[in-house]
Amino acid sequence: MSTMWTNSRRKWCCLLFLSVVSLPTYSYFILQAFSSLRRAPPSFTGNTTILLWHWPFGKPCNLSGDVCLEHWGIHGCLLVDNRSLFSRANLVVFHNHELMSGRQKLPLKRIRPSGQRWVWLSLESPENNGKSWVQRKHFDYIMTYRRDADITIPYGQLVSKEAENDGTVGAFIPKGKTSLACWVVSNYSKHHKRTAVYEKLKKVIPVEVYGRAVNKYLDAHNLLPTISRCYFYLAFENSISTDYITEKFWYNALVGGAVPVVLGPPREQYEAVAPKDSFIHVDDFRSIEELGNFLKKLAEDKERYAKYFAWKQQHTVKLYRDWRERLCAICAKLRKPNT
């Protein structure tokens, strides 16, 4: 018992020390420290009730009927948001944004049923999750976009087509491209690395910028048609974090029909989820000027440019945008704990 207490104190001392370390290092060690607190995933073989304690960003979805079965073919997975069912829930899910902001709190005064598991959910990067590690000791599972999370919920993924398309690669390239590069941005901060890259890049090539940051808002109806007219899309993440590859890559660029120029985690992490010749990584170039010149030449070389769309012959983009689907995925994952 004394050994366990000593180890526990050591962990908390480490956490206090890490508060003065740089954010990427801080985030890594926090994840490692709390990984030892996670319990091995049980094998749920019967019906599983998942209680969502609060809806992400206060936007509820319809849970009537057997949602997981009717929409995603997952049997025996009941989603509820009625807190009176707390004592019957196998798992309770808490979205970090509301906990971090103080709008919601953990039900620590309630009697927690034996065997009930608590899930910490976030799709934000570590630097936008606040001091979430303070409460991590209460959770059994971490549910994020990271591939090493207990439950992984990516923003998107490539899935194989039932039959390979026999058409030419050129058929997958949207017609009427008139702009070299474009970027949609809402949060424009001089402290972001992407801002510094953009400021240098716009001196080499023309970049059309849209979004609230420049008072040129694009609604959902006009977003993809606008991007499709661009040869390249700047899929620049607001944080450089492990596996943090968001809708900027999956939806805006790949679905939008522009070749993504990515700024985010290292190339190998993109290659873990997408073909290496489906995107262009900023880090592949010695300078932003070299990147800009490469993009100009590539847009002029139609045959070479088309190769960046070759993945569409065998794959299509699967997006995860419905919180209900993400919650249903918990059942699928925990019934196959080794996947």
Secondary structure as GFF3:
##gff-version 3
##sequence-region A 1 339
A	DSSP	alpha_helix	2	18	.	.	.	ID=ss1
A	DSSP	alpha_helix	23	35	.	.	.	ID=ss2
A	DSSP	beta_strand	48	52	.	.	.	ID=ss3
A	DSSP	three_ten_helix	56	58	.	.	.	ID=ss4
A	DSSP	alpha_helix	67	72	.	.	.	ID=ss5
A	DSSP	beta_strand	77	80	.	.	.	ID=ss6
A	DSSP	three_ten_helix	83	88	.	.	.	ID=ss7
A	DSSP	beta_strand	91	95	.	.	.	ID=ss8
A	DSSP	alpha_helix	96	101	.	.	.	ID=ss9
A	DSSP	beta_strand	117	121	.	.	.	ID=ss10
A	DSSP	three_ten_helix	126	128	.	.	.	ID=ss11
A	DSSP	three_ten_helix	132	138	.	.	.	ID=ss12
A	DSSP	beta_strand	141	144	.	.	.	ID=ss13
A	DSSP	beta_strand	151	152	.	.	.	ID=ss14
A	DSSP	beta_strand	156	160	.	.	.	ID=ss15
A	DSSP	three_ten_helix	169	172	.	.	.	ID=ss16
A	DSSP	beta_strand	179	184	.	.	.	ID=ss17
A	DSSP	alpha_helix	193	201	.	.	.	ID=ss18
A	DSSP	beta_strand	207	210	.	.	.	ID=ss19
A	DSSP	three_ten_helix	212	214	.	.	.	ID=ss20
A	DSSP	alpha_helix	220	228	.	.	.	ID=ss21
A	DSSP	beta_strand	230	236	.	.	.	ID=ss22
A	DSSP	alpha_helix	247	247	.	.	.	ID=ss23
A	DSSP	pi_helix	248	255	.	.	.	ID=ss24
A	DSSP	beta_strand	259	263	.	.	.	ID=ss25
A	DSSP	alpha_helix	267	271	.	.	.	ID=ss26
A	DSSP	three_ten_helix	276	278	.	.	.	ID=ss27
A	DSSP	beta_strand	280	281	.	.	.	ID=ss28
A	DSSP	three_ten_helix	282	284	.	.	.	ID=ss29
A	DSSP	alpha_helix	288	300	.	.	.	ID=ss30
A	DSSP	alpha_helix	302	306	.	.	.	ID=ss31
A	DSSP	three_ten_helix	307	313	.	.	.	ID=ss32
A	DSSP	beta_strand	315	319	.	.	.	ID=ss33
A	DSSP	alpha_helix	323	334	.	.	.	ID=ss34
###
